[in-house]
Amino acid sequence: MTPDSTAGGTARATADLEISQWKYLSTEAREQEMHVVLTVRVDGTGGAVDGTGGGDRGPLLAEVLVVDCSSSMTWPQEKFRAARQAAAAAIRMLPAGTPFAVVQGTEGAAMAYPAAPRMAAASAGHRRRAESAVHGLVAGGGTCIGAWLDLAGRLLTEQDAPIGHVLLLTDGKNQHDSEMPLDAVLDTWEGRFVCDAWGIGDGWDAQELLRIARRLHGGVGAVREESALPGEYEKLTARLLTKAVPELTVEVTPVPGTTVRYLKQVFPTEADLEPAGRPEPGGTHRFTTRAWGDETRRYHLCLSTDPTGRPRREDLQLAVVSLALPAADRGVRLPPPRPCVVHWTEDPALSRHTDTQVAHFQLYGELGQAVAAAADAYRRGDRERAEHHLGRGVRLAHTVGAARPLADFARLVEVVDAAAGRVRLRPDLAPVDFEHLITTSSHSTYGPEQDGDAPEGPGGPPTAGTAAGPGAATLPCPACDGRAPVTARFCPRCGHRLRERP
């Protein structure tokens, strides 16, 4: 496929690819890492609100709704009522012809609708009967999320729809995992459908839902009030129905002497990406991403390379990044490949900088680690360590401009000084507030000084490109091994007060 082309025919959408990096690396170390932020934007899809791909392609989407029907869902009664109402609301929104099914989840998995293990095509009659079946669900039993996802996966494999999606809701922990281990199920179905996982009530495990969503390229959500769930399902389903590009592949081709360490999605949520197939040494690494509408996602690429014997004082190519579509897809105009470069230097004034976009997402990773450590410490009864980790999390959230996590932090601690990370643990905090904090901290901001789940404006704010000046970089903290934006007053990692810079 040639750059700026489609696989044939007239493009109805356009993909864009931008690269942000600080190209200067020191020649002192034998092995160096180059960190790059890739911005991928798809525009002009027109959505898929009718649920079809147009022409003879048939439905784009196949949907499986998984409803937790364990005994814990019976109290309070509003919880199970909201779960059934939310599932019914999602069913009502499915366009005609969309394959769908409802799975009843306990210590096993059973069909709620249709009765047989297959999917129904959405129609007035099927929607009406499915809603009736959902409202007739009875809660009782345990929780085995692996069994739920496995049944959903088997249902989706029988469909030709290119976008398979699972919407999973649970209020509890995966207590019957031994019946069908979740890790093995994720190994089986990773990359084959998308799963959004939601928590309700006060007994769910945010880390477990994050593990599911990151492996299955979805997102994690939660509601504090049961009555909010149907509305959230409606919004999520509406966004899902705008997906029109089933698959987009990010291809990374390193030059000899360069190794691809990893590629992971970092915006709007973090997701693990594994190469599709085992690449040959020095060959192209292909990372498949699923279900695109008009949206922007950002990825963190890490390359390792050795300066030994390489020329100095010039830009050298480390790798080429490109986008690709499945052979049968003719609907997206692709951008030309973009190079990742390195400039080897003996000047520490250049090599000590880091690109601000890269630093932003590295700090977001540290924010998630701080929140997880705080939750673990609190569960062990170590309130002092929990307070310490929450203070570090507040400092990081303040640095990256994460307003929503900061609001959730305030339920757990009294924030004395956000920039310095000075907090006091609240005596009456609710343990479930940690789960909500873990959930919200998994949703990153677009970049420095950008808040929210989406870029501002239809195309988003401009990205840094290949950073070329100190205004697009960070500097090391003199008190720890962390890094801080050149304009920062405090180190986001250790809280050290930095000297004022002109």
QUIMO-V615055 format. One record per helix or strand of 2 or more residues. SS is the DSSP state (@ for helix, = for strand). FROM is the first residue (numbers start at 1). LEN is the number of residues. Records with the same first field share a line. If there is no record, write none. Layout:
SS->FROM-LEN, FROM-LEN
This chain:
=->13-10, 24-3, 32-12, 61-8, 99-7, 109-5, 120-2, 163-8, 194-6, 220-3, 245-10, 258-10, 271-2, 284-9, 295-11, 316-9, 332-2, 338-8, 354-2, 413-5, 422-4, 466-2, 473-4, 483-3
@->71-4, 77-17, 124-12, 145-13, 177-3, 182-8, 206-10, 226-15, 348-4, 356-24, 383-18, 403-10, 432-9, 470-3
